[in-house]
């Protein structure tokens, strides 16, 4: 689980560096009673790939991030707003 979450965070940061032109990136890992939640936020420009995540598109590692989260029994959620950046949130259940 730790390695998969690390890879998701690495991919998210790589996408931000490559596509978003962000000046800030925040990463937060929280443990709840039943799950772990990883949040990566940036203040960069929003791309089309950040606003939707079609399962058939091979865009910027987003599909791989979702697949990693699903392998852990969790999910990935993206939220973007023009002028405010993007948030990637992964939630996975604890064993």
Backbone torsions as a table, in degrees:
resi	resn	phi	psi	omega
1	UNK	NA	-44.3	-178.3
2	UNK	-60.3	-44.3	-178.7
3	UNK	-65.8	-40.5	179.9
4	UNK	-64.8	-42.8	178.5
5	UNK	-65.8	-38.3	176.2
6	UNK	-61.2	-44.8	-180.0
7	UNK	-64.3	-38.5	176.7
8	UNK	-62.1	-46.5	179.3
9	UNK	-61.9	-42.8	179.0
10	UNK	-61.3	-43.7	179.9
11	UNK	-65.7	-41.7	179.0
12	UNK	-61.1	-45.5	179.5
13	UNK	-65.2	-40.7	177.9
14	UNK	-61.1	-41.8	177.6
15	UNK	-62.9	-41.7	179.0
16	UNK	-62.1	-47.0	-178.8
17	UNK	-63.0	-36.8	-176.1
18	UNK	-80.9	-36.1	-168.3
19	UNK	-117.9	-25.9	-165.9
20	UNK	-94.8	-18.9	-176.6
21	UNK	54.3	43.0	-177.7
22	UNK	-83.9	150.4	174.0
23	UNK	-101.8	-11.8	178.3
24	UNK	-140.0	141.8	173.8
25	UNK	-133.9	132.4	175.9
26	UNK	-120.5	138.1	178.5
27	UNK	-128.9	130.1	-179.4
28	UNK	-138.3	132.8	175.5
29	UNK	-118.8	122.2	-178.5
30	UNK	-122.4	138.9	175.8
31	UNK	-104.8	122.8	174.2
32	UNK	-102.3	-178.4	-179.6
33	UNK	-65.5	-28.4	-176.4
34	UNK	-124.6	-6.0	-176.9
35	UNK	-152.6	166.7	170.6
36	UNK	-109.1	140.3	178.5
37	UNK	-126.0	124.1	177.4
38	UNK	-110.6	125.3	178.7
39	UNK	-121.7	130.3	174.1
40	UNK	-124.7	121.6	-178.8
41	UNK	-125.2	149.5	175.6
42	UNK	-140.9	167.2	178.6
43	UNK	-111.4	25.2	-175.7
44	UNK	-84.9	-176.7	-179.9
45	UNK	-75.2	146.9	-176.3
46	UNK	-91.3	129.8	175.6
47	UNK	-103.5	163.8	178.3
48	UNK	-58.4	-38.2	-178.1
49	UNK	-65.1	-22.5	179.1
50	UNK	-83.9	-18.4	-177.1
51	UNK	-91.8	-17.8	176.5
52	UNK	-146.9	153.6	-176.7
53	UNK	-134.0	74.3	178.6
54	UNK	-66.1	137.3	-176.6
55	UNK	-64.2	-21.7	-177.1
56	UNK	-92.1	-11.4	-177.4
57	UNK	-84.7	140.4	176.0
58	UNK	-103.6	74.6	-174.5
59	UNK	-112.8	116.0	165.7
60	UNK	51.8	30.6	176.2
61	UNK	79.7	0.2	-178.6
62	UNK	-64.8	-38.2	179.0
63	UNK	-63.4	-44.0	178.8
64	UNK	-62.3	-37.8	177.8
65	UNK	-64.2	-43.8	178.9
66	UNK	-62.7	-44.4	-179.5
67	UNK	-61.6	-40.6	177.5
68	UNK	-61.8	-45.1	179.4
69	UNK	-62.0	-42.6	-179.4
70	UNK	-66.9	-34.6	176.1
71	UNK	-61.1	-27.9	178.7
72	UNK	-87.5	1.5	-178.9
73	UNK	85.9	11.4	-177.5
74	UNK	-113.5	-157.2	-179.3
75	UNK	-150.1	167.0	179.9
76	UNK	-123.0	136.3	178.9
77	UNK	-127.8	134.4	176.2
78	UNK	-114.1	138.4	174.5
79	UNK	-136.5	129.3	-179.4
80	UNK	-136.9	145.0	174.6
81	UNK	-138.5	128.9	178.0
82	UNK	-54.4	132.2	179.5
83	UNK	84.6	-9.2	-178.2
84	UNK	-120.2	-12.2	178.2
85	UNK	96.2	-161.2	-174.1
86	UNK	-130.8	148.0	174.2
87	UNK	-124.2	128.7	172.9
88	UNK	-109.4	125.9	178.6
89	UNK	-127.6	128.7	178.1
90	UNK	-119.1	131.8	176.6
91	UNK	-126.1	128.2	178.8
92	UNK	-132.6	142.7	-179.9
93	UNK	-72.3	147.1	174.4
94	UNK	-79.7	146.5	178.3
95	UNK	-66.9	NA	NA
